Amino acid sequence: MRYVVSFVFIALLVVGSVAFVRGAYSLGPIVVQPIDFNHTVHLDKAGLACAECHTDAATCVHAGLPGKDICLDCHDIDDEDHSQPEKAKLFDFAERDEDIPWARVAVTRPDVYFSHRRHVSSAGLDCLECHVDQASLTRPPARARLVMSMTACIECHEKNGASEDCLACHR
Amino acid sequence: MARWGMTIDLDRCTACQGCVTACQAENNLPPTGMDDANKGRNYTWMEMIPFAGEGERPKAIDRLLPRPCLHCDHPPCVKVCPVGATFKSEEGIVGQIFSRCIGCRYCTTACPYTARYFNWTTPQWPEPLAKHLNPDVSLRPKGVVEKCTLCHHRLQNARDKARAENRPLRPGEYISACAEACPTDAMVFGDLDNPESEVSKLANSQRAFKLLEDLGTEPKVIYLREGN
């Protein structure tokens, strides 16, 4: 009896670990960004729109991560306070003339073709319809917070009358 | 709704195999290793099928027939797939979703044109090729069946561009890599249902014939026989 219980326990442990690792993997790896970027400050306080920094969202497959020049369009290296640690990091990159090595967080599955252009400019979706609470983030996310399941995609496609042909999204 | 297809003029085709190379580069087809090739496991979505010339030798000239997936209107491969990994789209393209394929190979057996290939080994690209992979086409793993998709990613890109510019898709904007690369314009690509298109005129010409027509698969890749 004791052996049976131990066997069941070990089996559950193995199954649980596999499920946990798979779950963690599906959300992508944990990443550390070079600057603790605050989305709330930029969207709410500064009143910026997503596409002002993610400039390729309406025209390209990838929305794009902002280079330092985009940041320096608003942030003045001479007038602003260098004692704030995150701003200091930005100005450091600017002084060294290096681009900010943002780490990509959200990566689609290799068999799926996801185009921002198709969703933003053709379908006219608002960014926050998929990136639900991105505007409320005060720190950059460590991993993709959005798990795009096929069910979620299909639900939206059904609702909006978009193509449900497999080839429209799979490649 | 368009019905995409292609004609291949055998009079113009010089069997240069430019279409084969273009297809391999466009669709991330890895070079088959020596071992696999010796086992008859080499695969090219666009394959040159040799056939003996008519008449007496040595006058008879052997020919090579370029053969992509023929994107049948009644595809036998779709009927046998147990998991729905292959299907015919609304526009007539026979698609293959690699991530859904379980590698049972029923479809490779059912296809009368041998246009489907099973990945026996993990695909590998030597260093110069690995840097030139097409990001629009997935890299298929070992254990799945793959085939020509009529470069449907090109259709997606062309359609995205047209939508962004708020206009309909122009004729000739979507063309497969093989047809684009053909130096003698033997391949003509387009909408078979558009009576004004060159491809539909050629497909309805006297010279048009379909491979293994008696099977009733109704291929949308139509050959034009050699004139005399």
Contacts between the chains, C-beta under 8 A, distances in Angstrom:
chain1	res1	chain2	res2	distance
A	58	B	164	8.0
A	59	B	164	7.1
A	109	B	99	7.4
A	110	B	138	5.5
A	110	B	139	6.6
A	111	B	97	7.3
A	111	B	98	5.8
A	111	B	99	4.1
A	111	B	138	4.6
A	113	B	136	7.0
A	113	B	153	7.0
A	113	B	156	6.7
A	115	B	156	7.7
A	115	B	160	6.0
A	117	B	160	5.8
A	117	B	164	6.1
A	118	B	160	5.4
A	118	B	163	7.3
A	121	B	163	7.6
A	121	B	164	5.1
A	122	B	160	6.8
A	122	B	163	4.1
A	122	B	164	6.3
A	165	B	89	5.1
A	165	B	90	6.2
A	165	B	95	7.9
A	166	B	87	6.4
A	166	B	89	7.5
A	166	B	95	5.7
A	166	B	97	5.3
A	167	B	89	5.3
A	167	B	93	6.4
A	167	B	95	4.4
A	167	B	149	7.4
A	167	B	152	5.0
A	167	B	156	7.8
A	168	B	156	7.2
A	170	B	95	7.7
A	170	B	97	4.8
A	170	B	98	7.9
A	170	B	99	7.0
A	170	B	138	7.8
A	171	B	136	6.4
A	171	B	137	5.9
A	171	B	138	5.0
A	171	B	152	7.9
A	171	B	153	5.5
A	171	B	156	8.0
